[in-house]
């Protein structure tokens, strides 16, 4: 699967039902040596407007991904 194929998929946490938006709004951290994705940094939506453009991020290790479906990426943060 290409990285561009992941972009429009919504990230959902099955542990608590949190929705982190799509991967286009997230940032990715890569393993420098291998180029593999290590962490997804998903913007945390708390329903508040952030002043000054400061964003809070949720760190989602690549290992917590349970399933990449047609429209969503399912993660479990209890692992």
Order of alpha helices (4+ residues) and beta strands (2+ residues): alpha-beta-beta-beta-beta-beta-beta-beta
